[in-house]
């Protein structure tokens, strides 16, 4: 058991524990519920920000105090808290809190703290609100998948530095987040706690957007994990803007940031032949097509970027269509590629394969470009990127098919890394960094006139 839980069990005897409808809980004693693992998320509005955090027990309120000066946090916003964890021995792990701060000014620095007077307050952090929707002002965001708590220290330290120095405006983590399912049952929640704590120096400063991967589905340990099935942790520990985008839950959603429309899709469920179930949460494909069609017609949208966990195109052994003529990636390609082409999706970025690969614009297994000098100039179809080497214990995917596919431009599987997109008014520039040295390994720019 974790130290915090042992302390909690002692306090449960010293104080009064109240039985709820689904679990036992203990209210916070003074100073006991100092917020942990503070993390921000976007709503799609340039005047809002969601602040999330955890407490060991139920606190009196879920309050965020904020202002434009660190010494003057005169405004307050109030949110909600909940817990999905309970057990027969009355052992509560934590409560999660989410508070949406509204009526902010775009492109403005705000200082904030979260918690309350009884349980305790977090340190004072700051964030910058997004630019106005449709704005052509430049911004950058980091992209990677497959992180975990092992072998990710250089990726984390580099992302934290970029967040502190405002070199990135948010993070887009494309699945396989904490890898808690690779650990024993008793460690499952503790690993999630450790992962959240490790990224807090970044996630408390810039929004940390996530989407589900296969390692979020359940605990794969032979002894099982009581609370880990059906993406439970992912659906409860994060709050993504699914309601604002007409989706059913965190599994898929979209949002606008500046002149970009972002879509986070679920490659694990809810399309024909999905690996974890064709019908689990809702009609994702109808939602996706309507969302892309709307974005394609939106005058505020210059670029459309879709993130998902699994690749549609990969030339890595055991994950190419030639190696797996049935199942994914074939089923995923059949479900979405035509939509991406019809609604002019500029980039699809994913992880899952523990390597890096950049492709030329592709459609139906063929490179599609007329400008041989620069295939990315006025790209005629979607560019596909695999960025799945941020960390984790499972090693690199080092086996490549030969000869290299005509649509594959660059591939690498010997270094931990992550990507950064910088969005301009007519350009979408990508740089892929080695995590340990922060050296740029690969780069390209999509230009749209």
C-alpha positions in Angstrom: 0.0 0.0 0.0 1.1 3.5 -0.6 2.1 5.7 2.4 -0.8 8.1 1.8 -3.3 5.3 2.0 -1.8 4.0 5.3 -2.1 7.5 6.7 -5.6 7.6 5.5 -6.6 4.4 7.2 -5.2 5.7 10.4 -7.1 9.0 10.1 -10.2 7.1 9.3 -10.2 5.8 12.8 -9.1 9.1 14.4 -11.8 11.0 12.5 -15.3 10.1 11.3 -15.6 8.1 8.1 -18.9 8.5 6.3 -20.4 5.8 4.1 -21.5 7.0 0.6 -23.8 5.2 -1.8 -20.8 3.5 -3.6 -17.8 4.0 -1.4 -16.5 5.0 2.0 -14.9 8.4 2.2 -13.3 10.7 4.8 -13.5 14.4 4.6 -10.3 16.4 4.6 -8.7 17.4 7.8 -6.9 20.8 7.8 -3.9 20.7 5.6 -4.4 17.0 4.5 -5.8 17.7 1.0 -3.1 19.8 -0.6 -3.7 19.4 -4.4 -1.4 17.0 -6.2 -0.6 16.5 -9.9 -2.1 19.7 -11.2 -2.9 19.5 -15.0 -4.5 21.9 -17.4 -6.7 21.1 -20.4 -8.3 23.1 -23.2 -12.0 23.5 -24.0 -11.8 24.9 -27.5 -12.6 28.4 -26.3 -9.9 31.1 -26.1 -11.5 32.5 -23.0 -11.5 29.3 -20.9 -9.1 26.8 -19.2 -9.8 23.7 -17.2 -7.7 23.0 -14.0 -7.5 19.5 -12.8 -5.9 18.0 -9.6 -6.1 15.2 -7.1 -6.5 15.0 -3.4 -6.2 12.1 -1.0 -9.6 12.6 0.5 -12.8 14.5 -0.3 -12.2 18.3 0.1 -14.8 20.9 1.0 -14.6 22.6 -2.4 -12.8 22.4 -5.7 -11.7 26.1 -6.0 -9.4 27.9 -8.4 -8.2 31.4 -7.4 -6.7 33.3 -10.3 -5.7 36.8 -11.6 -3.3 38.5 -13.9 -0.7 39.0 -11.1 0.8 36.3 -8.8 0.2 38.6 -5.9 -3.5 39.3 -6.7 -5.6 36.2 -7.2 -8.9 38.0 -6.6 -11.1 35.8 -8.8 -12.5 32.4 -7.9 -14.0 29.6 -9.9 -15.6 26.5 -8.5 -15.8 23.0 -9.9 -16.6 19.4 -9.0 -14.9 16.4 -7.5 -15.5 12.6 -7.8 -13.8 9.3 -7.1 -14.0 6.0 -9.1 -12.0 4.0 -6.5 -13.5 2.1 -3.6 -12.9 -1.4 -2.2 -14.2 -3.8 0.4 -11.6 -2.7 2.9 -12.8 0.9 2.7 -9.5 2.0 1.2 -10.0 5.2 -0.8 -7.1 6.2 -3.0 -8.0 9.8 -4.1 -10.5 12.2 -5.4 -10.1 14.0 -8.8 -11.2 17.6 -9.2 -12.0 19.6 -12.3 -12.7 23.4 -12.4 -13.4 25.3 -15.5 -12.2 28.9 -15.4 -14.2 31.2 -17.8 -14.5 34.8 -18.9 -10.8 35.1 -19.5 -9.0 37.2 -22.1 -7.4 35.5 -25.1 -3.6 35.3 -25.3 -3.2 36.5 -21.7 -1.1 35.2 -18.8 -3.0 34.2 -15.7 -1.7 33.1 -12.4 -3.6 30.6 -10.3 -3.8 28.2 -7.4 -6.2 25.4 -6.6 -7.6 23.8 -3.5 -9.3 25.4 -0.6 -8.7 27.0 2.8 -9.4 23.8 4.8 -7.5 21.2 2.8 -4.7 23.4 1.6 -3.7 25.2 -1.6 -1.3 24.3 -4.4 1.6 26.5 -5.3 0.9 29.5 -7.6 1.3 28.5 -11.2 0.5 30.3 -14.4 -0.9 29.6 -17.9 -1.5 31.5 -21.1 -4.9 31.4 -22.7 -5.2 30.4 -26.4 -5.2 33.0 -29.1 -8.6 34.0 -30.6 -10.2 31.3 -32.7 -9.2 31.8 -36.3 -6.1 33.8 -35.3 -3.1 33.3 -37.6 -0.7 34.1 -34.7 2.1 31.5 -34.5 2.0 28.8 -31.8 3.8 25.5 -31.1 2.7 22.2 -29.5 4.5 19.0 -28.6 3.4 15.6 -29.9 4.3 12.1 -28.8 2.9 8.8 -27.7 4.0 5.8 -25.7 5.6 7.4 -22.7 5.2 5.7 -19.3 7.3 6.3 -16.2 10.4 4.3 -17.4 12.9 5.4 -20.1 11.0 8.7 -20.4 13.0 11.0 -18.2 14.7 12.8 -21.0 11.5 13.3 -22.9 9.9 14.6 -19.7 12.7 17.0 -18.8 12.9 18.4 -22.3 9.1 19.0 -22.5 9.2 20.5 -19.0 11.9 22.9 -20.1 10.0 23.9 -23.2 6.9 24.5 -21.2 8.7 26.6 -18.7 10.4 28.7 -21.4 7.2 28.9 -23.4 8.6 27.2 -26.4 5.4 25.1 -26.5 1.8 26.2 -25.9 0.4 22.7 -25.1 1.1 19.0 -25.3 -0.8 16.5 -27.5 -0.1 13.0 -26.0 -1.4 10.5 -28.5 -2.0 7.4 -26.3 -0.2 4.9 -24.2 0.2 7.4 -21.4 1.4 5.9 -18.1 1.9 2.2 -18.9 0.4 1.3 -15.5 -0.9 -1.9 -17.0 2.6 -3.3 -17.3 2.9 -3.4 -13.5 1.4 -5.6 -10.8 -2.2 -5.0 -9.6 -1.1 -3.4 -6.3 1.1 -0.9 -8.3 -1.5 0.1 -10.9 -2.9 3.2 -9.4 0.5 4.1 -7.9 2.1 4.1 -11.3 -0.6 6.4 -12.6 0.0 8.7 -9.6 3.8 8.7 -10.4 3.2 9.5 -14.0 0.9 12.5 -13.2 3.4 13.8 -10.7 6.3 13.4 -13.2 4.6 15.6 -15.8 3.1 18.2 -13.4 5.9 20.7 -13.9 4.7 20.9 -17.5 1.0 20.1 -17.2 0.5 22.8 -14.6 1.9 25.4 -17.1 0.5 24.3 -20.5 -2.6 22.3 -21.3 -1.9 18.5 -21.5 -4.3 17.0 -24.1 -4.5 13.2 -24.3 -6.2 10.4 -26.3 -6.6 6.7 -25.5 -4.2 4.0 -26.5 -4.2 0.2 -25.9 -2.4 0.6 -22.6 -5.3 2.7 -21.3 -7.8 -0.1 -21.8 -7.2 -2.4 -18.8 -4.6 -3.9 -16.6 -2.9 -6.8 -18.4 -1.2 -8.2 -15.3 -2.1 -11.9 -14.7 -3.4 -11.0 -11.2 -5.8 -8.5 -12.7 -6.7 -4.9 -11.7 -10.1 -4.3 -10.2 -10.6 -0.8 -11.4 -8.8 -0.8 -14.7 -11.2 -2.2 -17.3 -12.9 -0.4 -20.2 -10.6 2.7 -20.0 -11.8 3.6 -16.5 -8.7 5.5 -15.4 -8.5 7.4 -18.7 -12.2 8.4 -18.5 -12.0 9.6 -15.0 -8.5 11.1 -14.4 -8.7 13.5 -17.4 -11.3 15.9 -18.7 -11.1 16.6 -22.4 -13.5 18.9 -24.3 -15.8 16.1 -25.4 -19.0 17.9 -24.3 -18.1 21.0 -26.2 -17.5 19.0 -29.4 -20.7 16.9 -29.1 -19.0 13.6 -28.2 -19.9 11.1 -25.6 -16.8 11.1 -23.3 -13.0 11.5 -23.4 -12.6 8.7 -25.9 -12.9 11.1 -28.8 -13.3 14.9 -29.1 -12.2 18.0 -31.0 -11.2 21.6 -30.4 -10.0 24.7 -32.1 -6.7 26.5 -31.2 -5.9 29.5 -33.3 -6.4 28.6 -37.0 -6.2 24.8 -36.4 -8.9 22.3 -35.8 -7.7 19.4 -33.8 -9.4 16.0 -33.6 -8.5 13.3 -31.1 -9.9 10.0 -32.3 -10.2 6.7 -30.6 -8.4 4.0 -32.6 -9.1 1.3 -29.9 -12.9 1.1 -30.2 -16.1 2.1 -32.1 -15.3 1.5 -35.8 -15.7 -1.7 -37.8 -13.0 -4.1 -36.7 -11.7 -2.0 -33.8 -9.3 -4.0 -31.6 -11.2 -3.5 -28.4 -14.7 -3.5 -29.7 -16.8 -2.2 -32.6 -19.6 -0.9 -30.3 -18.5 0.3 -26.9 -19.1 4.0 -26.4 -21.0 5.3 -29.4 -21.1 6.0 -33.1 -17.6 7.5 -33.5 -17.5 7.4 -37.3 -20.7 9.4 -37.7 -19.4 11.9 -35.2 -16.0 12.1 -36.9 -17.4 12.7 -40.4 -19.7 15.4 -39.2 -16.9 17.0 -37.2 -14.5 17.0 -40.2 -17.1 18.3 -42.6 -17.9 21.2 -40.3 -14.2 22.0 -39.9 -13.6 21.8 -43.6 -16.3 24.5 -44.1 -15.2 26.7 -41.2 -13.6 30.0 -42.4 -11.6 30.1 -39.1 -9.9 26.8 -39.8 -6.7 26.9 -41.9 -5.4 23.5 -40.9 -6.9 20.2 -39.7 -4.8 17.9 -37.6 -6.0 14.5 -36.4 -4.4 12.5 -33.7 -5.0 8.8 -33.0 -3.0 6.1 -31.3 -2.5 3.5 -34.0 -0.9 4.1 -37.4 -2.7 3.9 -40.7 0.6 3.7 -42.5 3.7 2.1 -41.1 6.7 0.4 -42.8 7.7 -1.2 -39.5 7.8 -5.0 -39.4 4.7 -6.6 -37.9 2.7 -3.4 -38.3 2.5 -2.8 -42.0 -0.4 -3.9 -44.2 1.8 -6.5 -45.8 2.5 -8.1 -42.4 -1.1 -7.8 -41.2 -3.4 -8.0 -44.2 -6.4 -8.3 -41.9 -7.2 -6.3 -38.8 -5.4 -3.1 -38.0 -4.1 -1.0 -39.7 -6.3 -2.2 -42.6 -9.6 -1.8 -40.6 -8.5 1.7 -39.4 -7.6 2.7 -42.9 -10.9 1.5 -44.3 -12.8 3.4 -41.6 -11.1 6.8 -41.9 -8.8 7.4 -44.8 -11.4 8.4 -47.3 -12.8 10.9 -44.8 -9.4 12.4 -44.3 -8.9 12.8 -48.0 -12.4 14.2 -48.7 -12.3 16.8 -45.9 -8.6 17.7 -46.5 -7.1 16.6 -43.2 -3.5 18.0 -43.4 -1.8 15.6 -40.9 -2.6 12.4 -39.0 -0.1 11.8 -36.2 0.0 8.6 -34.1 2.1 6.4 -31.9 1.8 2.7 -30.9 4.8 1.6 -33.0 7.9 2.5 -30.8 9.7 4.3 -33.5 9.6 7.4 -35.7 8.4 7.6 -39.3 7.5 10.5 -41.5 5.6 9.9 -44.8 4.9 11.8 -47.9 1.3 12.8 -48.6 -0.5 9.5 -49.2 -3.8 8.2 -50.4 -4.8 4.6 -51.0 -1.2 3.3 -50.4 0.4 5.6 -52.9 2.4 8.9 -52.5 0.3 11.8 -53.8 2.2 14.9 -54.9 3.0 16.8 -58.1 5.8 19.1 -56.8 8.8 16.8 -56.9 11.0 19.5 -55.5 8.9 19.8 -52.3 6.2 17.1 -51.9 4.8 19.1 -48.9 4.1 22.3 -50.9 0.3 22.5 -51.3 0.1 18.9 -50.2 -2.6 17.1 -52.1 -3.4 14.5 -49.4 -2.8 13.7 -45.8 0.7 13.5 -44.3 1.1 10.6 -41.8 3.5 10.7 -38.9 4.4 8.0 -36.3 5.8 9.5 -33.1 5.8 6.6 -30.7 9.2 6.6 -29.0 8.8 8.9 -26.0 9.7 6.2 -23.5 8.2 3.0 -21.9 9.7 -0.3 -20.9 8.9 -2.2 -24.1 11.9 -1.2 -26.2 12.2 0.1 -29.8 10.5 -1.3 -32.9 13.7 -1.6 -34.8 12.6 -4.0 -37.7 11.9 -2.2 -40.9 10.5 -3.6 -44.1 12.8 -3.4 -47.1 12.9 -1.9 -49.6 11.5 1.2 -48.0 8.0 2.0 -49.2 7.6 4.7 -51.8 5.5 6.8 -49.4 7.9 6.5 -46.5 10.2 9.6 -46.4 12.2 9.0 -43.2 12.3 6.5 -40.3 14.3 6.0 -37.2 14.1 3.6 -34.2 17.2 4.0 -32.1 16.5 7.1 -30.0 13.8 8.4 -27.6 12.1 11.4 -29.2 9.2 13.7 -29.6 7.9 16.1 -32.2 7.0 19.8 -32.2 4.7 21.5 -34.7 4.9 25.2 -35.2 1.8 26.6 -36.8 2.0 29.8 -39.0 -0.4 31.5 -41.2 0.6 29.5 -44.3 3.1 26.9 -42.9 2.9 23.9 -40.7 6.5 23.2 -39.6 7.5 19.9 -37.9 10.7 19.1 -36.0 11.5 15.8 -34.4 13.9 15.9 -31.4 16.1 13.4 -29.7 15.0 13.6 -26.1 18.4 13.3 -24.5 20.2 15.9 -26.6 17.3 18.0 -27.9 18.9 17.7 -31.3 16.6 18.0 -34.3 16.7 14.6 -36.0 14.2 15.3 -38.8 12.1 18.2 -40.0 9.8 19.2 -42.8 7.3 22.0 -43.6 3.8 21.8 -45.2 3.1 25.0 -47.1 -0.4 26.0 -48.0 -1.1 29.1 -50.2 
